[in-house]
Every structure is written in C-alpha cells, then in structure tokens.
Amino acid sequence: MTYFEIIAAAVVGVVSAARLTRLITQDTYPPVVWLRIKWANITNEGPWEKLATCPWCAAPYITAIILAWGLLTDFQVAWWVFNGWLAAAYLASMVVVRDGE
C-alpha cells in the first residue's frame, strides 16, 4: 500500500467505526434497539451490557474488527465499499445536522 492508501484507509476506518459505534450504542433504529434489549437480557443487565450501550466500551472492539477485516483481506474492494458507505453516511449526517436554516 502507498502512504496515501494507508492514510485513506485509516480515515475511512475511523469514521466507519465511529458510525458503527453510534449505531450500536445510541441510535434509535428499531432493529438495533431490539438488539440492545436482547443483549441486556442475555447479559442480565450486568457489566457486559455496557458493550451495547457505552461508546467508550464498544469502540475498541468495533475498531479492531474493522482493522482485522482490512488486514486479513488486504483491504479488498468490499472493505472499501462497506466502510466508505458508512463513513460517507456519517459525514453527510453531520453536515445536515449542522447545516443551519
């Protein structure tokens, strides 16, 4: 990989991990809310529940999964498409939220 590709992968990976972390720990999208409730029941609302409700707790694992996927597949096209989509969606949402009327 070139230096540009390494920097691009790092930026895309970080923003993608941020989007997934927010989706899993905070968003109100019904399937994810359902998963958080199921996780709380499985963990008996104990300390492991934090993995689904605490962005500080979940982000290292989500980031590790994204990094491992990239490294194990030599950053194949599917990695770029999926993580690029998440990163672009998150950046677009941030622009819309901050776009004053």
N, C-alpha and C positions, 0 to 999 in steps of 0.2 A: 504494500500500500504506500502511496505517496503521502507526504506530510499533509497535503490538502485533504486527502481522503480520511486520514486519521482524525483531523480536526473536525471535518464534516460529520464523521461517524460519532464522535464524542458529543457534538452539539445536538445532533438528531437523537442520539440515545438518551441524553439527559432530559431533553424536552419531552420525549416519548415516555420516559419513566415518570416524569412529573405528571403527565396526563393520566397515565395508568394509576398512579398513586392517588390522585384526586378522585378518579372514577371509583376505585375500590373503597376508599376510606370516607369520602364525603358526598359524592353526588347522589341525587335523588332518583336516578334512573331505576325504574321498578325492578328489573332483573337483578341489579346489583344490591338494592335494598334487601331483596329476598335472600340473596347470598349472604349478606351480612347477618341477617336474622338467623339463618341456618348455621352459620359459623358460630354465632353466640350460643346457640343451643348445643352444638357439638362440643364446644369448649366449656360448657356450663358457666358461661359468663366469667370465666377465670382470667388469669393473666394473658393467656394466648389469644383471647378475644381482641386484644389491642392490635394484632396484626391486621384486622379488618376495620379498625376504627381510628387508628393513630397513624398519621402520615409519617411521623418520625420513625415509627416502628416498622412500617411496611416498606418504605422507600429503599432501604438497603437490599432487601430481598428481591424486589421488583427490578432494581437496577442490576443486580447480579444475574438475574435470569436473562435480561436483555443483553448484557455483556457476554454471557456464556453462549447464547444463541448466535450472536455475531461471530465470536471467536471460533466456535465449533463448526460453523458453516462458511467460514471465510467471507463473512458479510455478503452473502448471496443476495440476489435481487429481491427475494421475498422479504428479507430483513429490512432492506431499504424501503420497500413499498409499505409494509405494515407500520414500521416506526416513523417513516416520513409522513404517512397519513395521520398518525396520532399527533406528531409534533406540529404539523400544519393546522390540524383542527384545534389544538390547544392555543397556538399563537393567534389564529383567527378569532377564537372566542375572547382572548384577552384584548384584542383590538376592538372588537364590538362592544365589550363591557366598558371600555374606557373612552369610546367614541361619544363625545357629548352631542347633545341635540341642539 
